[in-house]
């Protein structure tokens, strides 16, 4: 089966969507899937050349919408090489153009929304939502309406998506999602991270690893950490991830004003062994996000037997809670304070039990082999039904 993932960019700083594609593509069925990516990237960009999946970059694209003049022509010329088309993400030219080409050719396609219909955006960015509302009826809604299936990574994401726009109808389908989890030499990776950031040697720290973005609640984390520091003065905080909007400077000032600037390490974006080393050296992982449709970083942390402290706006929070794989609270300052405080006052035996549960939670729910196999079965079933209708 030949699969084409269509996405705005393969830049790893984009977070979950491209990482999800990489993880799903790492699993091969017995028949062997051929997975490629079509993006709006400049084909000469470093991240296209370094991408482990064959990528057709048809940029450079124009503006935030990402118009690329070569896109439609390429898809018209090459669609016969693929059996399955998956649009990843919304509100960009790649979805609009794919819909236009494939509906004309009567080729079915799927859409992964990746949380981009969450009502959090409507509430917190009303002006942007108004612009999207103007575009919705003629631009984005037809992409969803005409899709074979609109794919959601959990039930919460599907239900929340219904609250963003009125008068819609499309084929909602919840599918398993996951990651390959930890790979590599544990001791080497832990040592590599601590050698790279020697100020953390022999220190206990809480790890945040995600984009530096307001929706992730990083400001709440800094305030909560400052509030709770007197309960555990030896504890450190690591805030790792790319700063795409220039917010870090404000956060540094916030930390300094609260008197905890020296207690926070900012490694930037971590990849490969260095990333795994951070998970393995940490005491717990934290993500007080205001909106998270899945959270691959949460699954990665679980795969390292790392307890996760998350908000109930991370849409897999119920699974974490049910499996006792971490702690859950509101995405507020009080909630974030409670996450840290409840972890800090826990005894060693309870923390050890949660670490064991974290790994079990990953294996049972979020291992990519299960997610990829079920998604593959869905595609095969849809293709078989289509062939039956043609006979």
C-alpha positions as MATLAB code, in Angstrom:
seq = 'XXXXXXXXXXXXXXXXXXXXXXXXXXXXXXXXXXXXXXXXXXXXXXXXXXXXXXXXXXXXXXXXXXXXXXXXXXXXXXXXXXXXXXXXXXXXXXXXXXXXXXXXXXXXXXXXXXXXXXXXXXXXXXXXXXXXXXXXXXXXXXXXXXXXXXXXXXXXXXXXXXXXXXXXXXXXXXXXXXXXXXXXXXXXXXXXXXXXXXXXXXXXXXXXXXXXXXXXXXXXXXXXXXXXXXXXXXXXXXXXXXXXXXXXXXXXXXXXXXXXXXXXXXXXXXXXXXXXXXXXXXXXXXXXXXXXXXXXXXXXXXXXXXXXXXXXXXXXXXXXXXXXXXXXXXXXXXXXXXXXXXXXXXXXXXXXXXXXXXXXXXXXXXXXXXXXXXXXXXXXXXXXXXXXXXX';
ca = [
       0.000    0.000    0.000;
       1.397    3.365   -1.052;
       0.619    6.215    1.341;
       1.125    9.931    0.737;
       1.043   12.208    3.787;
       0.331   15.827    2.845;
       1.478   18.475    5.312;
       2.425   22.150    5.527;
       6.024   21.443    6.579;
       8.330   18.652    7.741;
      10.228   21.092    9.978;
      10.572   19.211   13.316;
       9.968   22.477   15.179;
       6.351   22.147   14.030;
       5.845   19.581   16.777;
       3.284   16.796   16.844;
       1.964   16.452   13.260;
       5.271   15.723   11.524;
       6.507   13.660   14.473;
       3.311   11.613   14.291;
       3.881   10.941   10.591;
       7.440    9.820   11.273;
       6.355    7.493   14.041;
       3.484    5.920   12.117;
       5.754    5.496    9.114;
       8.360    3.677   11.196;
       6.029    0.685   11.471;
       5.948   -1.625    8.466;
       3.135   -4.070    7.837;
       3.901   -7.604    6.629;
       3.141   -6.436    3.096;
       5.363   -3.402    3.490;
       3.996    0.121    3.186;
       5.629    2.743    1.019;
       5.199    6.095    2.795;
       6.108    9.461    1.289;
       5.417   13.083    2.225;
       4.225   15.998    0.113;
       4.906   19.392    1.683;
       5.035   23.112    0.939;
       8.694   23.290    2.014;
      11.572   24.578   -0.049;
      13.123   21.332   -1.394;
      16.584   22.737   -0.569;
      15.792   23.291    3.122;
      17.870   21.291    5.584;
      14.881   19.630    7.251;
      13.608   18.283    3.896;
      17.008   16.807    3.118;
      17.326   15.368    6.638;
      13.795   13.931    6.805;
      13.911   10.149    7.106;
      10.811    9.828    4.915;
      11.032   10.610    1.210;
       9.703   14.160    0.962;
       8.529   16.090   -2.084;
       8.984   19.751   -1.164;
       7.063   21.940   -3.597;
       7.896   25.325   -2.110;
       9.056   27.771   -1.194;
       5.487   28.720   -0.383;
       4.084   32.218   -0.014;
       2.773   33.768    3.193;
       1.308   32.126    6.268;
      -1.299   30.357    4.113;
       1.485   28.626    2.201;
       0.475   28.994   -1.450;
       2.757   26.970   -3.763;
       2.160   27.190   -7.514;
       3.621   23.738   -8.260;
       1.455   21.861   -5.769;
      -1.708   21.115   -7.777;
       0.197   20.251  -10.946;
       2.449   17.814   -9.080;
      -0.527   16.070   -7.479;
      -2.349   15.816  -10.810;
       0.726   14.283  -12.420;
       1.588   11.857   -9.604;
      -1.632   10.788   -7.879;
      -1.604    7.397   -9.642;
       1.472    6.383   -7.652;
      -0.477    6.325   -4.359;
      -3.333    4.356   -2.810;
      -3.988    6.503    0.281;
      -3.847   10.284    0.720;
      -3.782   11.848    4.187;
      -4.063   15.605    4.726;
      -2.363   16.575    7.996;
      -3.564   19.810    9.584;
      -6.043   22.509    8.592;
      -6.229   26.161    7.521;
      -3.407   25.916    4.964;
      -3.156   25.784    1.181;
      -2.092   22.120    1.109;
      -5.528   21.013    2.335;
      -7.499   23.305    0.036;
      -5.471   22.310   -3.055;
      -5.542   18.576   -2.256;
      -9.326   18.681   -1.920;
      -9.671   20.508   -5.226;
      -7.468   18.036   -7.121;
      -8.610   14.763   -5.572;
     -12.351   15.473   -5.677;
     -11.977   16.307   -9.359;
     -10.190   12.982   -9.870;
     -12.704   11.140   -7.650;
      -9.856    9.925   -5.407;
     -10.738    9.511   -1.708;
      -8.602   11.117    0.984;
      -8.400   11.349    4.782;
      -7.856   14.308    7.107;
      -5.989   14.307   10.420;
      -7.115   17.495   12.197;
      -4.297   17.351   14.812;
      -6.360   19.334   17.303;
      -6.854   22.301   14.994;
     -10.635   22.327   15.541;
     -10.328   22.628   19.305;
     -12.588   25.409   20.732;
      -9.641   26.702   22.801;
      -8.552   28.697   19.744;
     -12.043   30.151   19.353;
     -12.071   31.310   22.978;
      -8.546   32.685   23.165;
      -8.109   34.153   19.665;
     -11.568   35.546   18.772;
     -10.279   37.750   15.920;
      -8.469   34.838   14.269;
     -11.556   32.696   14.776;
     -13.702   35.315   13.049;
     -11.348   35.200   10.040;
     -11.539   31.401   10.042;
     -15.322   31.605   10.211;
     -15.339   33.681    7.006;
     -13.103   31.054    5.350;
     -14.867   28.026    6.845;
     -17.918   27.701    4.596;
     -16.171   27.927    1.226;
     -12.597   26.939    2.134;
     -12.045   24.536    5.028;
     -15.443   22.925    5.527;
     -15.533   21.338    2.026;
     -12.154   19.725    2.757;
     -13.653   18.016    5.807;
     -17.088   17.361    4.336;
     -15.749   15.525    1.292;
     -13.089   13.486    3.108;
     -13.492    9.722    3.286;
     -12.913   10.090    7.025;
     -11.899   12.908    9.354;
      -9.519   11.296   11.828;
      -9.262   12.124   15.535;
      -6.702   10.680   17.927;
      -9.079   10.298   20.886;
     -12.754   10.681   21.808;
     -12.219   13.995   23.619;
     -10.671   15.580   20.531;
     -13.631   14.487   18.392;
     -16.236   15.830   20.836;
     -14.456   19.156   21.363;
     -14.142   19.701   17.603;
     -17.921   19.873   17.345;
     -17.954   23.098   19.388;
     -15.902   25.276   17.050;
     -18.027   25.787   13.929;
     -21.772   25.555   13.214;
     -23.674   23.523   10.620;
     -21.141   20.866    9.773;
     -21.332   17.263    8.654;
     -18.380   14.975    8.044;
     -17.434   11.380    8.758;
     -15.823   11.415   12.223;
     -13.532    8.497   13.049;
     -11.430    8.008   16.176;
      -8.226    6.063   15.508;
      -5.415    4.808   17.700;
      -2.380    7.064   17.809;
       1.031    6.559   19.331;
       4.792    6.668   19.109;
       7.644    4.200   18.845;
       8.752    5.199   22.326;
      12.204    4.981   23.807;
      15.048    3.554   21.741;
      18.778    3.463   22.465;
      21.206    2.896   25.319;
      19.722    4.188   28.578;
      22.975    4.847   30.420;
      24.657    6.468   27.411;
      21.723    8.792   26.779;
      21.369    9.819   30.411;
      25.108   10.500   30.667;
      25.085   12.441   27.382;
      22.362   14.773   28.640;
      24.016   15.360   32.012;
      27.444   15.879   30.422;
      25.885   18.432   28.068;
      24.186   20.232   30.973;
      26.578   19.579   33.888;
      24.709   21.991   36.176;
      22.053   19.252   36.447;
      24.400   16.481   37.597;
      23.317   15.006   40.923;
      20.218   17.220   40.764;
      16.552   16.271   40.732;
      14.527   18.065   38.086;
      11.085   18.265   36.521;
      11.113   18.228   32.716;
       8.964   20.270   30.339;
       9.618   19.304   26.716;
       7.428   20.888   24.051;
       7.114   24.094   22.048;
       7.513   27.384   23.940;
       4.004   28.645   23.233;
       1.245   30.302   25.312;
      -1.163   27.414   24.749;
       1.293   25.084   26.507;
       1.007   26.908   29.841;
       4.736   27.548   30.321;
       4.032   30.781   32.215;
       1.815   28.851   34.642;
       4.596   26.319   35.115;
       7.163   28.994   36.025;
       4.790   30.688   38.489;
       3.776   27.364   40.043;
       7.394   26.242   40.365;
       8.297   29.498   42.137;
       5.305   29.135   44.448;
       6.252   25.578   45.460;
      10.023   25.927   45.640;
      10.111   26.366   49.409;
       8.519   22.888   49.714;
      11.506   21.349   47.924;
      14.403   23.842   47.494;
      16.682   21.273   45.836;
      14.331   20.681   42.895;
      15.275   22.109   39.466;
      13.206   22.805   36.355;
      14.168   22.109   32.734;
      12.159   23.865   30.010;
      13.157   22.369   26.651;
      11.707   23.163   23.241;
      11.818   25.549   20.293;
      10.696   29.167   20.731;
       8.891   29.937   17.469;
       7.222   33.199   18.510;
       9.913   34.912   20.606;
       8.162   34.334   23.927;
      11.212   33.029   25.782;
      12.569   36.519   26.599;
       9.351   37.358   28.479;
       9.502   34.049   30.320;
      13.122   34.660   31.335;
      12.089   38.023   32.818;
       9.196   36.337   34.622;
      11.531   33.740   36.140;
      14.038   36.407   37.211;
      11.309   38.551   38.773;
      10.155   35.515   40.758;
      13.710   34.843   41.899;
      14.041   31.422   40.227;
      16.045   32.277   37.093;
      19.010   30.237   38.327;
      16.775   27.215   38.971;
      15.685   26.831   35.334;
      17.705   25.307   32.485;
      16.674   26.164   28.903;
      18.266   23.647   26.492;
      16.247   24.665   23.432;
      14.979   21.924   21.148;
      16.269   18.457   22.048;
      16.530   15.624   19.518;
      17.586   11.987   19.331;
      19.833   10.707   22.154;
      19.880   14.092   23.896;
      16.081   14.149   24.031;
      15.878   10.606   25.398;
      18.597   11.453   27.902;
      16.453   14.310   29.247;
      13.484   11.982   29.786;
      15.684    9.368   31.440;
      17.412   11.817   33.799;
      14.229   13.611   34.907;
      12.179   12.843   38.011;
       8.855   13.617   36.307;
       7.489   15.174   33.123;
       5.086   18.129   33.171;
       2.765   19.643   30.550;
       0.152   22.099   31.940;
      -1.197   22.740   28.435;
      -4.400   24.654   27.688;
      -4.974   22.566   24.549;
      -3.398   19.300   23.405;
      -5.182   16.874   21.101;
      -2.841   13.979   21.920;
       0.624   14.901   23.125;
       3.314   12.686   21.606;
       5.773   14.008   24.203;
       3.500   12.607   26.923;
       3.602    9.163   25.301;
       7.390    9.430   24.905;
       7.756   10.226   28.601;
       5.582    7.245   29.536;
       7.740    4.978   27.374;
      10.712    5.979   29.563;
       8.809    5.016   32.739;
       8.546    8.721   33.523;
       5.473    9.852   35.499;
       3.534   12.605   33.725;
       1.987   15.642   35.402;
      -0.546   17.048   32.938;
      -3.585   19.284   32.693;
      -7.014   17.943   31.873;
      -6.792   19.792   28.559;
      -4.350   17.177   27.290;
      -6.917   14.973   25.615;
      -5.436   11.664   26.763;
      -5.669   12.707   30.426;
      -8.385   10.150   31.167;
      -6.128    7.278   30.087;
      -3.327    8.636   32.278;
      -5.682    8.955   35.229;
      -7.232    5.511   34.755;
      -3.811    3.850   34.605;
      -2.379    5.822   37.568;
       0.510    6.804   35.284;
       0.734   10.369   36.580;
      -1.237   13.266   38.006;
      -3.958   15.389   36.395;
      -5.283   18.834   37.292;
      -6.878   21.953   35.767;
      -4.975   24.159   33.306;
      -4.896   27.020   35.799;
      -2.241   28.409   38.110;
      -3.906   26.692   41.060;
      -4.087   23.438   39.126;
      -0.413   23.614   38.129;
       0.591   24.420   41.704;
      -1.371   21.340   42.808;
       0.359   19.130   40.230;
       3.790   20.033   41.575;
       2.754   20.058   45.237;
       1.073   16.657   45.061;
       4.127   15.193   43.374;
       6.523   16.771   45.851;
       4.726   15.411   48.912;
       4.505   11.861   47.540;
       6.614    9.187   49.239;
       9.288    7.244   47.359;
       7.252    4.031   47.233;
       4.278    5.732   45.564;
       6.520    7.489   43.029;
       8.160    4.171   42.149;
       4.762    2.571   41.605;
       3.701    5.387   39.267;
       6.898    4.921   37.240;
       5.989    1.276   36.688;
       2.422    2.223   35.758;
       3.718    4.825   33.302;
       5.518    2.198   31.243;
       2.502   -0.137   31.354;
       0.260    2.701   30.171;
       2.498    3.336   27.175;
       2.735   -0.322   26.152;
      -0.996   -0.963   26.500;
      -2.310    2.233   24.921;
       0.203    4.286   22.954;
       2.747    1.959   21.336;
       2.953    2.856   17.651;
       2.782   -0.771   16.480;
      -0.824   -0.992   17.631;
      -1.710    2.455   16.271;
      -0.150    1.884   12.859;
      -1.626   -1.599   12.503;
      -5.162   -0.412   13.265;
      -4.816    2.562   10.889;
      -3.481    0.248    8.194;
      -6.458   -2.095    8.691;
      -8.827    0.865    8.326;
      -7.288    1.851    4.987;
      -7.370   -1.731    3.693;
     -11.037   -2.091    4.679;
     -11.981    1.176    2.935;
     -10.053    0.232   -0.219;
     -11.718   -3.214   -0.300;
     -15.183   -1.668    0.069;
     -14.445    0.767   -2.742;
     -13.368   -2.086   -5.007;
     -16.546   -4.014   -4.179;
     -18.665   -1.022   -5.223;
     -16.815   -0.866   -8.525;
     -17.589   -4.481   -9.419;
];
